[in-house]
Amino acid sequence: MVSTLIASIALAAWLYLLMFNKGFWRLTEHDERFVPEGATAPEGAHVIAIVPARDEAEVIDASLASLLKQDFPGRFEVVLVDDDSTDGTGDVARAAAAKLGAADRLTVLKSGGPTDGWTGKIAAMHRGFDYVRSLPKQPDFVLFCDADIAFESHVLARLVAGASARGAVLSSLMVKLRCESPAEKWFIPAFIFFFQKLYPFRAVNDPECHIAGAAGGVMLVRPEALARAGALPAIRDALIDDCALGALMKKQGPIWLGLTDDVRSLRPYPHFADIERMVTRSAYAQLDYSPLKLAGAVVGMCLVYLSPPLIVVLAESPARDIALVAWLIMAQAYMPSLRFYGLSRARAFALPLIAACYTWFTAVSAWRHMRGRGGEWKGRYQAPA
């Protein structure tokens, strides 16, 4: 009786997610569909990219080169904010720009790190945005982007064309993360799947829906709209900075979030421990640092993801039959994420085990926060006490 009830709850949860969670699992929101037919980037458009960078000397050369080589019909410059780096990131960036003959389009600003009440990335973004706002001629758009990603040459023109045609105040792309090592192949597609389940892209892109989000790797914003919203000080303590910015900007006008194949992460996650560090940095922040929400999340993950295969193996019909249907639906929902990364659909049946690991990551994130070591990023512990 108990196993039948649990299996029925799991099945009901998956039916709801498939039918009523804005089709998150279908991966329909993609930058190839962002630009309306016939729309192009306006001639003479002016864009300034702000790139916060902390100890990124290994990848900044490739990242900056991809930015400075953008095939863009207007004016495009880059402001790199060297966030208290110790590896010569700023010097490598200057050399990369000079090698391309683009030294005049790169400005390197120094940042001494965040002050109390600020997270490091947002403080660096604020340093760059303050500089841009001080310029005599304001750009049409500001592009916030990470220092560890590489762009195809047409991406900026596509973003500006779509944002201009749609009147979007924020246009964001979910960077395609590396998926080469065994750890990446097992965990990265699930990361995208879980993110879209929490922030269904169709819901984010619907002006009538309260759900808001963004992906921090690539965020094109209208500077006047950001200034009206209170700019970066309004979210200065946010650990999940991209979704905080998405919520802030959706109050100012339409926002858009989608997947892309044309912006790639340069940061590898070769081992399980690397994936764990990536997730535990902000998992507990997603739960608002609430022990009650943590308990609810753990129970929910166990019911929805772990119970179906366990009941299939250990219980008898009708519980086993109901649980099997739930497991099959779960696998079917996960398959598009695997296809997006070119992986076998058979991996979808391992989602319960992957979900168990993500549940563990969330518990570890909470434990580290309680020890005063939450939000770790390159030697900084940024989660609020």
N, C-alpha and C positions, 0 to 999 in steps of 0.2 A: 504493500500500500504506500509506504513512504517513498520507495524508489519510483513508483509510478507517478506520484505527485511531483517529485523532483524532476523526472524526465519531462513531464508535461509543462512544468515551469520553463525548463530550458527550451523546449520546442516553441512555446508561446513567445519567448524572448526573441528567438531567431526569426520567427514569422513576422514579428513586429519590426525588427531591424531591417528585414528584407523589403517589407511593404511600406513602412511608414517613416523610415529615417532618410528620406530624400535620395534614395538610390545611391548612397555613399559608396557601395561596393562595386558599382559599375564603372567608375573612373571616367565619367563622361566629360568632366570639366578639364579641358586641355588647351594650352595656348594656341594650338593650331586652329581652334574655333573662337579665339578671343577677338580677332579682328573682323568686323563686319565686311561683307563683300564690297570691294571697291575702295575701302578706307586705306589711307596711307598716312605716314607721319608728316605733319605739316612742315613745309619748307621753312627753314629758318628757326625751327624749334630749338630751344636751349635747355640742355640737361646737364646737371652736375651730379656725379656719383660721389657718395660719401662711403668710404671703406674703413671701418674700424679694424685695426690689426694689432694683435699682441703676439709677439714671438712667432711670426709667420714667414721667416726668411726662406724656408724650404719650398714654399709654394707661391710666394708673392710674385715672383718673376712670371710664372705661367698665368697666374690670375690677372695681373695687371696687363700683360700683353694681350690677353683676350678682350679686356675692356678697351684698351687704346686702339685696337684694330676693328672696332665696331664700324660697320658700314651704315653710317647714319647721315641723313641729308642735312642736318642742322649742326649746331655747335655743341660739342661734348667735351667736358673736362672731368678730371678726377681729383678728389681731395682724399688723401690717405691720412688717417689719424693714427699715429704711432702711439699705441697705448702702453707706454712704459716698457717697451720691449728691451730685452737684454741680448738679442741675437743679431742686431744690425738690420732689422726689418726695413727701417726707413732708408738706409743706404742702398740696400738691395733694390728697393722700389725706385729710387732715383736712377740707379744704373740701368734698370730695365726700361724706364721711359727714355733715357738718353740713347740706348741702343736702338730704339724704334724711331728716333728723331722726334719724340713727342714730349721732351722735357718741359716745354712751355705749357703743356696741358695737364701737368701733374703738380699739385701742391701737397707738401708733406707737413702736417701739423704735429706738434708734440703734445702728448697728454701725460700728466703725472699720475694717472690712475683716478679711480672714483673717490669722491669725498663721502662722508657718512650719509647713509640714506640712499645712495645710488648703487646700482649694479654697474659693473665695468663696461659692458658693451653699450648700455644706454648712455653712460657718461661720455664715452668716446663719440657716439652718434651725436650727442648734444654739442660737443665741442665742434664737430664738423658743421652742424646745422647753424650754430651761432656764427661761425665764420661766413657761411653762405648768406645769412641774413644781413651781414654787415657789408656785403658787396653793393656797389652803386646800381648795378643792373641785376635784377632777380631772374633766376631761371624759370622756365615754364614747369619743369619737373625736377625733383631730387630723387636720385636712385640710391637707396640704402642697399648695400650688398656686402656679403661676407668676403673675407680675404682668401678663402680656401676653395673657391669655385672658378670654373672656366666657362666662358660664354661662346656660343657660336656667333658668327659675325653679324647675323641678322636680328638677334634677339632684341636689342634696344629699339630698333626701328619698329619691330612688331609690337613691343610694349607701348611705345608712345602712340602708335597708330590706333591701337585698341583703346587705350585710356582716353585719347582725344575723342574718338567716335562715341564712346559710351559715357563720357563725362565723369569717369571714375576718379575719386579723390585718392584712392589707393588701389594699385594693381600689383598682385604678388604671385610669384611662381614658386612651387615646391621643387627645389633643386633635385635632380636625379642623383641619389646617393650611390656611392660605389657599391657594387655587388659582385665581388670577385672571390674573396676568401670564403672558406666554408662557413665561418661565423656570419659574414655578411649575407650569404645566400640563405641562411636559415632565419636571420633576424631582421634584416632591413625591409623586405616586403611587408613583414608584420608591423613594423614601425609605421609605414605609410598607411596600412590598413587601419590600425588603431587610431591614428591621427584623424583620418577621414571619418571614422565612426564618431569621434568626439566632436569634430567640426566638419560636418558634411558640406562639401564645397558648394553644392547647389543651394544649400541654406544660407551659407555665407554670402553668396552672390545674389540672393533674393532681398531686395530692399525692404520687403514687408516682413522679413523674418528677423527676430532679435539675435540670432546666432551670428557671431562675428569672429573672424580669425585672419591670420596671415601666415606666411612662411618667411622666416627671417633672412633667408639667403638672398632673396631678390624682392625688394619692395619699392615700387615707383610711386611717389606721393606728390601731390600738388602742395608746394610750400605754403601758400596762403591758407589753405585749409588746415594744414598742420599747425600753423601759427594760431589760427582762430581757436583750435581745440586745446590750446595751452602748451603745444609743442612737447618736447621730450620730458620736461620737468613733471608733466602730468602723469607719467608712468615711470618715474625715476627709480622706483624700488622693485619693478616687476622682473621676476626671474625668467618668465616666459614672455620675453619682450615683444615677439612678433604678434602673438594673439592679443596682448594688451594694446598694441598699436592698432590692430584691426578693430577692436572694440571702440577705441577712441575715435578713429576715423569714420566708422560707419555712422556716427552721430552727425557727421558733416556732409555726407552724401554717399553715393553708390561706391561699393568696393567690389573687387573681384579677386578670386583665388583659384589657381588651377595648376595642374601638372605640366611638366615640360620634359622633352627629351633633349633639349638644346642647351641646358645649363647643367653642368656636371660637377659633382663634388670631387675635390682633389684629396680629401682627407681619408686615409684608409682606416678601417676597423678590422685588423687582421685576426684578433682573438676575442673570445667570449668576454674577457675582462674589459676590452675596449668598448664593446657594446654596453656592458653593464655601466661603465662610467658615463657614457653618453646619456643613458636613460635616467640613471639615479640623480644626475645633476638637477633635474627639474620635475621628476615624477611626483614628489610629495607636494610641490608647489601647485600642480594641477588640481590637487585635492584641498587647496587653500590651507595647507598645514593643519588639517583637522583630523584628530585621531578617530572621530566618529565616521567621517567620510572614508578614512583609510579602512576601517573595519567593514564598512559597506562595500567598498571596492573589492576587497579580498573575498567577501562572501559572494558578491555578484560574479566575479571572475570564476570562482569555483563552481557556482551553479550553471553558468552559461557555457563555459568552455570545458571544464574538467569533468563534470558529472556525466555528460553523454557517453564518452568512451568507457568510463568506469562502469556505468550501468550496463552497457552493451556486453562487457566482459564478465561482470559479476552477477547480474540479475537475470531474472526470467521474464518471459512475456507476461503481460503486455508492456511492462516497463522497458524491456530490451528493445522492442519494436519502436516504441515512441522515441527512445534515446537514439536509435540508429537513424531515424528520420532527421532528428535534430543535428546529429553529427554530419549527415550528408548535406544538409542545408548550409551548415557552417563551412564545410569544405567548398561547396559551390560558390559561396559568397567570397571566399578568399582567392579563388582561382584567377580572377582578373588582375589582382595585385601581383601574383606570380607571373602571369603572362606579360605584364608591363616590364618586368625585369628579365624576361626570356628564360624563365625557369619552368621545370616540369610541373604540371598540375597535380601530379601524385603527391607532391610535398604538402598539398592542402590538408591532407588527413593528419599531418603532424601539428596542425595549429593548436590543439589542446596543450601539447607539451611546450610549445613556444609561448603560449599564453601563461603557462605556469611559471616560466622563467621571467616574463614581464611582471607577473604578480610578485615574484621574489624581488625583482629590481625595485618595485615600488615600496616594498617593506624595508629594503636596505636604504632607500632614499629617506624614508621617515626616520630610521635609526640614526643615520648620519646627521640629519637635521637636529635631532634631539641631543646629539653630542656636540652641537655647535659647529658641524663640518658640512653643512648643507650648501648646495649650489656651487660645488667646487669647479673651478675652471682655471687651469694654469696657475695654481698656487693661491688663488683667492677663494675664500668661502663667503658666498654672497647672499645666502638665504637669510631672511630676517631672524633675529633671535626669538 
